[in-house]
Amino acid sequence: MQYRLSRLVAGPFLRLLARATVTGAEHVPASGPAILASNHLSVIDSIYLPLMLERPVSFAAKSEYFTGTRLRDRLVGAYLRSTNQLSTDRTGGRAAQAMLDAALSHLSSGELFGIYPEGTRSPDGRLYRGRTGVGYLALHSGAPVIPVAMVGTDKVLPPGHRVPRPGRIEIRIGEPLDLASFRGQPVGARQRRAVTDEVVTAIQKLSGQEFVPVYASVRKRELATDPTSDQPPRAGAD
């Protein structure tokens, strides 16, 4: 009830702010668990995708979104809480595992769970190497993985900006990935990486983004050290 009420209250403003369209919504099952694996361009990705889908979907959102004290942060945090988004502490391995355990609980209950394989927002609009959490969830839950591309959210609210601007958002939802070849295999690091790479490739085909074969967190550290750099970090860095 709270989920639907929050969408009714916030929906008109959000639709006025950005004319959002969805293609491929038929690929989201009407019932049962599924993993929505999306690129991540802006904090409002976690707002507009749940808004535009018929079924409730929960994302793992960093805890800072829920604890900010500025007016914008409070409004975002209130909306994320009301739509059952998960507050995630990203400070260590135990926190990451706790998020995965919570996601598995959602999936085992037949719910939709959204995840950003890159692990953090893209600092420059490109698509970065995926963290293997999505592979872990896919292999442990058996739920279908559905690739999603968010387009234009970084124009409505670019990273580092406080005030959104009017714009257009497109949500492209692809067909569920065929991961049948992984059934019966051990859920090891190699399998998690292979599934993750397939997922990111599918997202890239939908989004058309340039792919950078390193982690977005590495790129962010490089930018923090040298903000004038316009070259991606060397492959293999972490």
Summary of the structure (lengths in Angstrom):
residues: 238
radius of gyration: 17.0
end to end distance: 42.6
largest distance: 49.6
contacts: 746
relative contact order: 0.18
helix: 44%
strand: 18%
